Amino acid sequence: NRPHMTSKTIGRPGSLTDLVELHVLEAIRKNRLQVGDALPPELVLSKQLGVSRTIVREALGRLRMLGLLESRKKRGMVVREPNFLDPLRRVMDPAFLRSQTQHDLFETRLVLELGLADLLFIRKTPQMLDELEEVVRRERRARGNAQRLALEIEFHSCLYKMAGNPILGQFQSLLQPFFRQVVRQESSTGRRQGGVDHADLVAILRGGSVEDFRRAMREHLSPHFDSIKP
């Protein structure tokens, strides 16, 4: 059964497309539509809402771009679970953001990494620890700042993978450009090294405690925290 959509919301201030988009969202909530449930066809929606089919198509197109709807052959528009990070992926670029915003995003990543400890100790496996140690071995052979930076990012990406939370992993990938940019800036001004390196972190993951790792990660990231102090 497809939901019936009345036109009671069409009359609020705003463009017709905005209002149809809002109405469809409200109807999905009110009718408790699930992933895979179909919306009424465009022609039916335009009659129910008292607007042109072009307006309906534009509103549905916006929701499809957000990932909330998808077009299915012979079924029309159906509800899907959106990947809410996809819209961010399009705009999370240093070229579009002020330097202060970029720095705020860098700080966000620092806070995330300090919070990984419990998940890492719950979900770590010998194979994952071996993968981290292989990154450490390649770091020791690295030549040049570019290669070292790439391996530093790879090491921390492996930690996010070990945490086993796909949303955290996706968010980390969104923040990588800002991390990369700030680390480059710090390196050019002679950023000091923390008292804990990646090899130390792996050793704690193998034989230490969650609290040991939390303290070690804080020390590992301390040069970055120092760089943001006034």
trRosetta pair geometry for C-beta under 8 A, 3 or more apart (Angstrom, degrees):
i j d omega theta_ij theta_ji phi_ij phi_ji
2 38 5.7 -56 -99 96 99 92
2 39 6.6 75 -154 176 108 21
2 40 4.7 122 150 -75 136 68
2 44 7.8 65 114 102 146 157
3 27 5.4 148 120 172 146 110
3 28 7.9 -158 14 -85 160 39
3 30 7.8 118 -155 84 143 95
3 31 4.0 -72 -100 -81 135 166
3 33 6.7 -81 -28 -65 130 115
3 39 7.2 -39 41 -131 97 59
3 40 7.0 -103 68 -28 61 97
4 40 7.5 66 -108 -52 38 138
4 48 6.7 -170 -172 -130 69 140
5 23 6.3 96 -172 150 121 112
5 24 7.3 -15 -120 -96 152 57
5 27 4.9 -35 -103 -94 103 152
5 40 6.6 -133 9 19 108 132
5 45 6.2 15 55 -128 136 77
5 48 4.8 97 76 126 78 143
5 49 6.2 -16 119 -60 111 94
6 48 6.4 -102 -100 176 24 95
6 49 7.8 107 142 -92 23 56
7 10 4.6 -46 -172 30 86 119
7 11 7.9 91 147 -23 87 100
7 23 7.9 -14 -128 -133 42 157
7 48 6.5 173 -48 142 86 57
7 49 4.6 132 -99 -146 90 41
7 50 4.5 34 -114 9 160 110
7 51 7.9 157 -125 -18 117 86
8 11 7.6 -64 173 21 36 121
9 12 6.0 -26 -180 -6 72 116
9 19 6.1 180 126 -173 95 95
9 22 6.3 -135 149 103 145 108
9 23 4.6 180 61 -91 133 98
9 26 6.7 128 -44 33 157 154
10 16 7.1 30 -145 -137 105 79
10 19 5.3 110 -113 138 64 135
10 20 7.2 25 -91 -72 108 68
10 23 6.7 -19 -52 -56 82 146
10 49 5.5 115 -37 -175 143 87
10 50 6.1 -174 83 60 154 105
10 51 6.5 -149 -134 -42 150 113
11 19 7.9 133 14 -154 33 152
12 19 5.9 162 55 -114 96 114
12 22 7.8 -52 56 76 141 154
14 18 4.2 -98 159 85 119 135
14 19 5.4 144 87 -54 112 89
14 22 7.8 63 92 -7 157 139
15 18 4.5 98 58 4 82 103
15 19 7.0 -154 93 -5 44 87
16 19 5.7 -59 -148 39 33 110
16 20 6.3 32 156 -19 68 105
16 51 5.3 153 -178 -132 125 136
16 55 4.8 -44 121 -145 119 142
17 20 5.9 -53 -145 36 30 108
17 21 6.3 34 154 -20 63 106
17 55 5.5 -137 -79 -157 70 81
17 58 4.9 -53 -123 103 123 122
17 59 5.1 -172 -160 -69 68 85
17 62 7.3 111 166 -18 109 138
18 21 5.7 -59 -153 36 29 113
18 22 6.4 27 152 -17 65 107
18 59 7.9 -154 -55 -108 10 102
19 22 5.6 -51 -146 37 33 112
19 23 6.2 36 153 -22 65 106
20 23 5.5 -53 -145 36 32 113
20 24 6.4 34 156 -20 65 102
20 45 7.7 83 -158 158 116 118
20 49 6.0 73 -112 167 95 163
20 51 6.1 -101 -71 50 125 158
20 55 5.8 138 -15 143 152 99
20 56 5.9 -137 -172 -103 152 54
20 58 8.0 93 66 74 136 83
20 59 3.8 -114 99 -54 112 166
21 24 6.0 -54 -150 33 29 109
21 25 6.6 27 152 -16 62 106
21 59 4.2 -149 -62 -154 73 97
21 62 5.5 -26 -107 71 133 137
21 63 6.3 173 -140 -48 90 100
22 25 5.8 -58 -152 37 32 112
22 26 6.3 30 152 -18 67 107
23 26 5.7 -54 -147 37 32 111
23 27 6.2 33 153 -21 66 106
23 49 6.4 129 100 -116 163 126
24 27 5.6 -54 -146 36 31 112
24 28 6.5 36 153 -23 64 101
24 39 7.0 1 -147 -128 110 143
24 45 7.9 8 -87 -144 105 136
24 59 6.3 148 -4 140 134 120
24 60 7.0 150 -91 -88 169 71
24 63 6.3 -90 101 -45 140 157
25 28 5.8 -50 -151 30 31 112
25 29 6.7 26 153 -13 63 104
25 63 7.4 -170 -66 -105 87 126
25 68 7.8 -9 -102 155 88 164
26 29 5.8 -58 -153 39 34 108
26 30 5.9 28 154 -18 70 112
27 30 5.7 -54 -134 42 31 109
27 31 5.7 11 169 -1 67 115
27 33 7.8 36 125 -16 74 126
28 31 6.6 -65 -136 50 19 95
28 33 4.7 -75 -147 36 70 120
28 68 7.8 -78 -65 168 176 121
28 79 6.2 133 -136 -102 120 130
29 32 7.3 14 179 -74 31 47
33 37 4.1 -142 -163 77 93 145
33 39 7.9 8 -129 -76 164 72
33 79 4.9 143 131 -25 118 155
34 37 5.2 104 54 -22 62 115
34 79 6.7 155 102 80 24 134
35 79 5.7 -120 -113 109 35 92
35 80 5.7 53 -142 -133 91 36
35 81 5.1 -28 -91 -34 131 87
36 78 5.7 -11 -156 170 26 131
36 79 6.7 -36 26 65 25 80
36 80 7.7 75 -52 -90 46 60
37 78 6.3 158 80 -156 30 84
37 79 5.0 11 56 22 84 116
38 72 7.6 -97 -100 47 102 125
38 75 5.1 -125 -97 175 130 96
38 76 5.9 86 -161 65 111 97
38 77 6.9 119 -156 83 68 50
38 78 4.9 -48 -93 -96 60 84
38 79 7.9 -136 -76 -2 18 76
39 45 7.1 15 153 -67 110 128
39 60 7.5 -165 78 -117 158 121
39 69 7.2 -20 -10 -127 133 128
39 76 6.6 -109 65 118 78 117
39 77 4.6 -15 38 86 118 104
39 78 7.1 -163 0 -93 76 31
39 79 7.4 112 -43 -46 90 79
40 44 4.0 -106 165 92 118 128
40 45 5.1 152 88 -56 109 81
40 48 6.9 72 79 -3 162 143
41 44 4.8 92 58 9 78 104
41 45 7.0 -145 96 -5 39 89
41 76 5.4 -134 -101 -94 67 158
42 45 5.7 -59 -148 38 30 112
42 46 6.2 31 157 -22 67 105
42 53 5.2 73 146 -154 110 94
42 56 5.0 147 -154 108 82 130
42 57 5.7 20 -134 -70 139 81
42 60 7.1 -99 -96 2 96 151
42 76 7.6 -161 -21 -148 77 125
43 46 5.8 -52 -148 32 30 111
43 47 6.7 25 155 -14 62 105
43 53 6.1 -12 -93 -102 56 122
44 47 6.0 -60 -154 38 32 107
44 48 6.2 29 153 -18 68 110
45 48 5.7 -57 -141 40 31 110
45 49 5.8 6 167 1 68 115
45 56 4.7 131 101 -139 121 141
45 60 8.0 112 69 -51 170 123
46 49 6.4 -66 -136 50 23 95
46 50 7.9 -175 169 4 52 3
46 51 5.8 -105 -143 79 71 62
46 52 6.1 -23 -147 163 124 17
46 53 4.4 -59 -58 -78 156 61
46 55 7.3 122 -116 57 95 92
46 56 4.8 -104 -70 -18 84 139
47 50 7.6 28 -173 -70 27 42
49 56 7.0 143 46 -84 137 106
51 55 4.4 -74 151 70 122 143
51 56 6.4 146 90 -47 107 84
52 55 4.8 103 61 2 80 99
52 56 7.3 -143 101 -1 47 85
53 56 5.5 -53 -151 38 39 114
53 57 6.2 42 151 -23 70 104
54 57 5.7 -53 -147 35 30 112
54 58 6.4 30 154 -19 64 105
55 58 5.8 -55 -150 35 30 110
55 59 6.4 28 154 -17 65 107
56 59 5.8 -58 -149 38 31 109
56 60 6.2 25 157 -14 67 109
57 60 5.9 -57 -145 41 29 108
57 61 6.1 36 153 -27 63 108
58 61 5.5 -53 -148 32 29 117
58 62 6.8 36 152 -23 62 98
59 62 5.8 -48 -157 26 34 112
59 63 6.9 25 150 -11 64 104
60 63 5.7 -56 -151 40 38 109
60 64 6.3 40 149 -22 68 104
60 69 6.2 -71 -167 81 81 163
60 77 5.5 -98 -163 -83 129 160
61 64 5.5 -52 -146 35 33 113
61 65 6.4 37 152 -22 65 102
62 65 5.7 -55 -153 33 32 112
62 66 6.6 27 150 -14 64 105
63 66 5.6 -52 -149 39 36 112
63 68 4.7 -70 -178 65 90 113
63 69 4.6 56 117 5 106 115
64 67 7.6 54 -180 -70 34 19
64 68 7.4 -99 -82 56 26 66
64 69 4.7 -65 -80 78 69 94
64 70 6.4 115 -135 -95 92 38
64 71 6.8 9 -120 -29 141 89
64 77 7.2 -105 -71 -128 109 110
65 87 8.0 79 137 -92 85 99
66 82 6.0 -23 137 -127 80 145
66 86 8.0 140 -166 77 38 112
66 87 6.2 -9 -127 -57 68 126
67 70 8.0 3 -155 -60 47 93
67 80 6.7 -94 168 91 66 113
67 82 3.6 113 102 -136 104 87
67 83 5.5 -96 -179 35 165 67
67 84 7.5 -146 67 -77 134 38
67 86 5.5 106 -39 45 142 143
67 87 7.7 -129 3 -36 112 90
68 79 7.0 -38 164 -145 72 70
68 80 6.7 159 176 59 22 74
68 82 4.8 -30 -74 -55 60 122
69 77 4.8 -1 -177 -170 127 106
69 78 6.8 146 -155 72 74 32
69 79 6.4 -52 -103 -105 66 39
69 80 6.4 126 -134 17 15 92
70 77 7.3 150 75 -147 25 61
70 78 6.1 -28 64 62 76 82
70 80 4.7 43 -4 -23 110 139
71 76 7.0 -65 -141 -178 72 31
71 77 6.0 -39 -95 -91 62 60
71 78 7.9 130 -118 16 16 77
72 75 4.0 -7 90 56 115 115
72 76 6.8 -2 56 54 78 25
72 77 7.8 136 17 -112 80 12
72 78 5.1 16 -2 1 126 123
75 78 5.7 8 127 -48 125 117
82 86 7.3 -115 177 27 88 119
83 86 4.6 83 92 -27 101 108
83 170 7.9 -132 -174 -157 112 167
84 87 7.2 -40 -174 24 49 100
84 88 7.8 44 138 -8 64 108
85 88 5.2 -58 -161 41 56 117
85 89 6.2 70 142 -38 78 95
85 167 7.3 164 -35 -145 134 76
85 170 5.1 128 78 134 167 129
85 171 6.5 -124 -116 -77 140 68
85 174 6.6 -127 -173 -47 115 141
86 89 5.5 -44 -152 18 36 118
86 90 7.5 36 155 -21 61 97
87 90 6.1 -52 -164 24 40 112
87 91 7.3 2 154 7 68 108
88 91 6.4 -82 -155 50 38 89
88 92 5.2 34 160 -31 82 117
88 174 6.0 11 123 -139 116 150
89 92 6.2 -49 -121 29 24 108
89 174 6.2 -109 -96 -103 67 104
91 96 5.7 -106 -167 97 72 160
92 97 7.7 7 -143 -32 44 136
92 105 7.6 146 -152 -134 103 156
92 174 4.8 23 101 -172 164 100
92 175 7.7 -67 174 -74 136 43
92 177 7.4 150 137 38 87 123
93 96 4.9 73 68 8 91 104
93 97 7.2 160 79 -4 46 97
93 177 6.8 -1 -133 81 48 167
94 97 6.1 -80 -137 47 33 98
94 102 5.6 45 -122 -107 86 132
94 177 5.6 -136 -23 140 103 120
94 178 6.5 154 -75 -86 99 70
94 181 5.8 106 -87 -49 153 160
97 101 4.2 -114 179 89 110 128
97 102 5.3 137 104 -56 118 82
97 105 7.6 31 137 -9 165 135
98 101 4.7 95 58 6 80 103
98 102 7.1 -142 97 -6 43 86
99 102 5.5 -52 -149 35 35 115
99 103 6.4 35 153 -19 66 104
100 103 5.7 -55 -150 37 32 110
100 104 6.4 38 150 -23 65 103
101 104 5.5 -50 -148 33 34 115
101 105 6.6 34 153 -18 64 102
102 105 5.8 -55 -154 35 32 110
102 106 6.6 37 148 -21 64 103
102 178 5.0 -171 -166 -129 79 107
102 181 6.7 -42 175 80 133 143
102 182 7.5 173 142 -56 100 100
103 106 5.4 -47 -150 32 38 117
103 107 6.6 39 150 -18 65 101
103 178 7.8 -165 -76 -173 22 115
103 182 6.9 114 -113 -94 67 126
103 228 7.2 147 -180 -117 112 110
104 107 5.7 -53 -153 35 33 112
104 108 6.6 43 146 -27 63 100
105 108 5.2 -43 -151 26 38 119
105 109 7.0 40 151 -19 63 96
105 175 5.7 -166 164 -128 100 91
105 178 4.5 65 97 68 116 178
106 109 5.9 -52 -159 30 35 109
106 110 6.9 37 145 -19 64 101
106 175 7.4 145 -96 -174 38 104
106 178 4.8 -136 -65 142 79 107
106 179 6.0 144 -125 -86 82 52
106 181 7.9 -109 -76 67 124 91
106 182 4.6 64 -121 -21 153 155
106 224 7.8 -142 158 -171 108 119
107 110 5.4 -49 -153 31 40 116
107 111 6.6 39 151 -18 68 102
107 228 6.4 96 -88 -119 109 167
108 111 5.9 -56 -153 36 33 110
108 112 6.5 35 150 -21 65 106
108 175 6.5 -136 86 -112 106 139
109 112 5.5 -51 -147 35 36 115
109 113 6.4 33 157 -20 68 104
109 172 6.9 98 -129 -127 102 69
109 175 4.4 162 -71 147 118 148
109 178 7.2 168 -11 84 132 109
109 179 5.4 -62 77 -73 169 113
110 113 6.0 -59 -151 34 29 107
110 114 6.7 29 153 -18 63 105
110 221 5.7 136 -146 -178 96 140
110 224 5.7 -165 -99 115 128 134
110 225 6.8 142 -173 -70 150 82
111 114 5.9 -55 -153 34 33 112
111 115 6.6 22 153 -13 64 112
112 115 5.9 -72 -156 41 31 107
112 116 7.0 49 150 -47 66 94
112 168 6.8 159 -169 -150 122 99
112 171 7.2 -165 -114 107 159 123
112 172 7.0 -161 119 -84 150 88
112 175 7.8 159 24 22 147 165
113 116 5.8 -30 -154 -4 40 119
113 156 6.6 -40 -112 -151 129 117
113 159 7.3 55 -138 104 91 145
113 217 6.4 -158 140 180 93 125
113 221 6.5 144 92 -72 130 144
114 117 7.7 -23 171 -20 42 103
114 214 7.1 63 -170 -153 73 80
114 217 5.9 164 -113 116 56 122
114 218 6.3 56 -122 -82 108 77
114 221 7.0 -94 -67 33 93 155
115 118 7.9 -36 175 22 60 96
116 119 5.7 -75 -166 50 59 107
116 120 5.4 58 144 -31 92 109
116 159 5.9 61 146 155 162 111
116 160 7.2 -95 -114 -91 139 54
116 163 5.2 -88 -150 -85 100 130
116 168 7.7 133 -102 175 96 151
116 217 7.6 177 52 -126 99 167
117 120 5.8 -63 -151 33 27 112
117 121 6.5 13 162 -10 66 108
117 210 5.1 109 150 -165 112 82
117 211 8.0 88 162 -76 152 23
117 213 4.8 154 -134 98 106 113
117 214 4.5 -40 -57 -72 165 84
117 217 6.6 -141 -70 6 104 144
118 121 6.1 -62 -150 40 30 103
118 122 6.4 29 154 -19 66 109
118 210 5.8 37 -92 -147 59 135
119 122 5.7 -59 -147 37 33 112
119 123 6.0 -11 169 13 69 117
119 162 7.9 131 123 114 91 75
119 163 4.0 45 118 -150 131 85
119 164 6.5 -154 177 41 108 89
119 165 6.4 -48 -152 -19 155 115
119 168 8.0 131 83 16 172 166
120 123 6.7 -82 -138 52 20 84
120 124 5.6 38 170 -53 67 105
120 159 6.5 -30 -96 -161 126 84
120 162 5.5 41 -127 117 80 118
120 163 5.8 -43 -68 -85 67 72
120 205 6.5 -79 152 -122 122 110
120 213 6.9 -135 78 151 136 161
121 124 6.3 -21 -117 2 26 115
121 205 7.6 -149 -87 -139 71 71
121 209 7.9 19 -113 -175 151 41
121 210 4.9 -85 -7 -84 158 93
121 213 7.0 -175 -54 19 112 151
122 164 7.9 -100 92 34 100 133
123 162 6.2 153 99 165 102 65
123 163 6.4 99 54 -157 136 20
123 164 4.2 -123 -164 -9 166 135
124 128 5.6 -135 -153 73 64 130
124 129 6.2 55 -179 -51 112 99
124 162 5.7 18 -99 -174 69 120
124 205 5.9 178 -122 -178 160 108
125 128 4.7 96 53 5 78 102
125 129 7.2 -147 92 -3 42 86
125 162 7.9 -154 19 -136 74 91
126 129 5.7 -58 -149 39 34 111
126 130 6.3 38 152 -23 67 104
127 130 5.6 -51 -150 33 32 114
127 131 6.6 37 149 -23 63 102
128 131 5.5 -50 -152 31 35 115
128 132 6.7 37 149 -18 65 100
128 158 7.2 154 -169 175 86 99
128 161 7.4 -167 -135 105 114 100
128 162 4.7 117 177 -105 145 103
129 132 5.6 -49 -151 33 37 113
129 133 6.5 37 151 -19 66 104
129 202 6.3 123 -160 -159 85 93
129 205 5.9 -174 -110 112 107 121
129 206 5.8 106 -158 -79 149 90
130 133 5.7 -54 -149 37 33 112
130 134 6.5 38 151 -24 65 102
131 134 5.7 -50 -152 30 32 113
131 135 6.9 35 149 -18 62 100
131 158 5.8 -169 118 -145 112 133
132 135 5.7 -53 -157 32 36 112
132 136 6.6 38 147 -20 67 103
132 155 6.6 74 -145 -145 80 81
132 158 5.4 170 -87 121 78 145
132 159 7.6 67 -102 -66 122 71
132 162 7.7 -7 -52 -48 120 142
132 198 7.4 -153 176 172 97 104
132 201 7.8 -107 173 100 138 100
132 202 4.9 175 118 -103 124 114
132 205 7.3 46 59 53 163 154
133 136 5.3 -49 -150 34 39 116
133 137 6.5 43 150 -22 67 100
133 199 8.0 65 -124 -121 71 71
133 202 5.5 129 -76 -174 76 159
134 137 5.6 -47 -149 32 35 113
134 138 6.6 32 152 -14 64 103
135 138 5.8 -57 -151 39 33 108
135 139 6.4 41 148 -27 65 103
135 151 6.0 157 -174 -167 89 92
135 154 5.5 -165 -133 111 127 110
135 155 4.8 164 132 -86 145 80
135 158 6.2 -146 -20 -9 152 151
135 198 7.1 -91 105 159 104 149
136 139 5.4 -49 -150 29 33 117
136 140 6.8 36 153 -22 63 100
136 155 7.2 78 -65 -107 67 124
136 198 5.0 -166 -99 109 97 114
136 199 5.0 114 -158 -79 142 77
136 202 6.2 -86 -34 -9 146 147
137 140 5.9 -52 -157 28 33 112
137 141 7.1 16 151 -5 63 107
138 141 5.9 -65 -152 45 39 103
138 142 6.5 65 145 -56 67 90
138 151 5.8 -160 104 -121 104 135
139 142 5.3 -30 -153 -10 37 122
139 148 6.7 74 -148 -132 82 72
139 151 4.6 174 -88 133 83 145
139 152 7.5 89 -114 -64 123 62
139 155 7.3 5 -55 -51 135 130
139 198 6.4 96 19 46 166 143
142 147 4.4 -177 -161 118 101 112
142 148 4.7 134 125 -77 146 70
142 151 5.7 -119 -75 5 144 146
143 147 5.9 45 61 40 48 148
144 147 5.0 85 70 12 90 102
144 148 6.9 -163 96 -5 46 91
145 148 5.6 -60 -144 42 34 111
145 149 6.0 35 158 -22 70 107
145 184 7.9 103 146 -121 128 71
145 187 5.7 117 -150 169 136 154
146 149 5.9 -55 -147 35 27 110
146 150 6.5 29 154 -19 62 106
147 150 5.7 -53 -149 34 32 113
147 151 6.5 26 155 -13 65 107
148 151 5.9 -59 -149 41 31 107
148 152 6.3 37 152 -24 66 105
149 152 5.5 -50 -146 32 33 114
149 153 6.5 31 155 -15 64 104
149 180 6.6 89 165 -138 125 81
149 183 6.0 147 -131 114 110 133
149 184 7.1 19 -111 -73 157 77
149 187 7.6 -77 -74 -38 117 153
150 153 5.9 -57 -154 38 30 109
150 154 6.3 32 148 -21 65 108
151 154 5.2 -48 -142 36 38 116
151 155 6.4 45 155 -25 66 98
152 155 5.8 -48 -151 29 30 112
152 156 6.7 19 155 -8 62 106
152 183 7.3 179 92 -161 147 162
152 198 7.7 -148 -120 -55 65 133
153 156 6.0 -60 -149 43 32 104
153 157 6.1 38 151 -24 66 108
153 176 6.2 70 -153 -144 128 106
153 179 6.9 134 -106 106 101 128
153 180 6.7 -2 -75 -81 139 93
154 157 5.5 -53 -145 36 31 115
154 158 6.5 37 153 -23 63 101
155 158 5.8 -54 -158 30 31 113
155 159 7.0 33 145 -20 63 100
155 198 5.1 -62 -158 -128 158 139
156 159 5.3 -42 -154 27 43 117
156 160 6.8 44 149 -17 66 98
156 172 7.5 -158 132 -168 99 132
157 160 5.7 -50 -154 35 38 111
157 161 6.5 40 147 -20 66 104
157 169 7.9 71 -160 -145 73 86
157 172 6.6 159 -112 128 66 134
157 173 7.7 61 -122 -80 109 78
157 176 8.0 15 -77 -93 109 123
158 161 5.4 -51 -148 37 36 115
158 162 6.3 40 151 -22 66 103
159 162 5.6 -52 -149 35 32 114
159 163 6.6 42 149 -28 63 100
160 163 5.5 -45 -153 23 35 118
160 165 7.8 -86 -172 58 74 82
160 168 5.6 -156 -154 124 97 100
160 169 4.7 137 144 -101 114 69
160 172 4.6 -92 -94 2 163 163
161 164 7.7 43 162 -65 39 44
161 169 6.2 70 -82 -108 54 127
163 168 5.8 -49 98 84 140 149
163 169 7.5 -179 62 -57 106 87
165 168 4.0 58 91 12 112 114
165 169 6.6 168 89 -14 59 85
166 169 5.4 -57 -148 38 36 115
166 170 6.2 34 156 -19 70 104
167 170 5.8 -52 -146 37 32 109
167 171 6.2 31 155 -18 65 107
168 171 5.7 -57 -146 38 30 110
168 172 6.3 35 154 -24 65 105
169 172 5.7 -51 -149 32 30 113
169 173 6.7 30 153 -19 62 102
170 173 5.7 -53 -154 32 35 111
170 174 6.7 36 148 -20 65 102
171 174 5.5 -51 -155 32 38 114
171 175 6.5 28 151 -14 68 108
172 175 5.8 -63 -148 41 33 106
172 176 6.8 59 150 -52 64 87
173 176 5.6 -21 -155 -12 37 120
175 178 5.5 -62 -168 44 64 110
175 179 5.8 66 137 -25 86 105
176 179 5.5 -59 -144 39 34 112
176 180 6.0 35 160 -23 70 107
177 180 5.6 -54 -146 36 30 113
177 181 6.3 29 157 -20 65 107
178 181 5.8 -50 -143 35 32 111
178 182 6.4 26 159 -14 65 107
179 182 6.2 -61 -147 39 26 104
179 183 6.2 23 158 -17 64 111
180 183 6.0 -60 -146 38 25 109
180 184 6.4 29 155 -22 62 106
181 184 5.8 -54 -154 32 30 113
181 185 6.7 28 151 -17 63 105
182 185 5.6 -54 -152 36 36 112
182 186 6.3 36 151 -19 68 105
182 224 7.5 68 128 -139 126 102
182 227 7.7 136 172 111 107 147
183 186 5.5 -52 -145 38 34 112
183 187 6.2 38 154 -23 66 104
183 191 7.7 -82 -152 17 60 162
183 224 7.9 -40 -89 -97 79 108
184 187 5.8 -54 -148 33 29 112
184 188 6.6 29 154 -21 63 105
185 188 5.9 -56 -153 32 31 111
185 189 6.8 10 155 -3 64 108
186 189 6.1 -72 -153 46 32 98
186 191 3.7 34 158 -56 100 136
186 223 7.1 108 179 142 141 109
186 224 7.2 -67 -79 -103 164 66
186 227 5.4 -57 -107 -99 115 157
187 190 7.8 53 -174 -66 31 18
187 191 5.8 -53 -78 18 40 110
191 223 5.2 92 176 167 102 129
191 227 6.6 -26 -115 -70 109 127
192 223 5.2 -160 72 -110 73 117
192 226 7.5 -2 43 64 110 156
193 197 7.3 -2 175 -84 118 96
193 223 6.6 -54 -127 -46 12 147
194 197 7.3 160 76 -73 89 52
194 219 5.4 134 179 144 114 67
194 220 4.6 140 96 -139 157 29
194 221 6.8 27 -75 2 153 15
194 222 5.0 125 -117 41 105 94
194 223 5.3 -119 -57 -13 81 98
195 219 5.1 -57 56 170 96 123
195 222 7.6 14 13 34 86 139
196 200 4.5 -122 -159 86 79 145
196 201 6.5 94 156 -54 110 81
196 216 4.6 165 -149 -166 162 82
196 217 7.6 -92 95 -71 146 21
196 219 4.4 92 3 94 117 112
196 220 4.3 -74 84 -67 104 82
197 200 5.3 106 53 7 59 102
197 201 7.4 -114 110 -5 37 91
197 220 7.1 136 -99 -120 16 100
198 201 5.5 -52 -150 33 38 114
198 202 6.5 38 153 -19 68 101
198 220 7.8 94 -70 -140 49 135
199 202 5.8 -52 -151 34 34 110
199 203 6.5 36 151 -21 65 105
200 203 5.6 -54 -150 35 33 113
200 204 6.5 30 154 -17 66 104
200 216 6.1 -154 130 -162 110 129
200 220 7.6 -171 74 -78 117 112
201 204 5.8 -55 -151 36 32 109
201 205 6.4 34 151 -20 65 105
201 213 7.0 75 -149 -141 75 86
201 216 5.9 167 -97 128 70 128
201 217 6.8 73 -116 -81 116 75
201 220 6.3 13 -62 -66 120 155
202 205 5.5 -53 -150 36 34 114
202 206 6.4 32 152 -19 66 105
203 206 5.8 -57 -152 36 31 110
203 207 6.5 -34 170 34 66 101
203 208 7.2 67 120 -20 68 111
204 207 7.0 -90 -136 61 24 63
204 208 3.5 -31 -155 25 71 141
204 209 7.9 -60 -174 37 93 39
204 212 5.0 -158 -152 122 117 112
204 213 4.8 157 130 -86 127 76
204 216 5.3 -170 -20 10 165 161
205 208 7.1 -4 -33 42 18 95
205 213 6.4 71 -74 -101 65 130
208 212 3.6 -108 171 85 125 148
208 213 6.0 147 96 -49 123 80
208 216 7.7 71 100 -13 168 140
209 212 4.5 106 51 2 73 102
209 213 7.1 -139 96 -3 42 85
210 213 5.8 -59 -153 37 31 109
210 214 6.3 33 151 -23 66 105
211 214 5.5 -48 -144 32 35 114
211 215 6.5 32 158 -15 65 103
212 215 6.2 -62 -155 39 28 106
212 216 6.2 23 152 -18 65 112
213 216 5.5 -57 -143 40 32 111
213 217 6.1 33 158 -22 68 105
214 217 6.0 -54 -147 34 27 109
214 218 6.6 29 153 -20 61 105
215 218 5.7 -54 -152 33 32 113
215 219 6.6 28 152 -15 65 105
216 219 5.7 -56 -151 39 34 109
216 220 6.1 38 149 -24 67 106
217 220 5.3 -49 -143 35 34 116
217 221 6.2 19 160 -7 66 108
218 221 6.2 -66 -146 46 26 99
218 222 6.6 56 148 -60 61 88
219 222 5.3 -20 -152 -19 36 123
221 224 5.1 -50 -176 39 76 115
221 225 6.1 75 128 -21 87 100
222 225 5.4 -56 -144 40 39 111
222 226 6.1 46 155 -25 70 102
223 226 5.4 -50 -147 34 33 116
223 227 6.5 37 153 -26 64 102
224 227 5.6 -51 -152 28 33 114
224 228 7.1 19 154 -11 62 105
225 228 6.2 -65 -154 37 35 102
225 229 7.1 51 148 -40 65 93
226 229 5.8 -41 -159 4 39 116
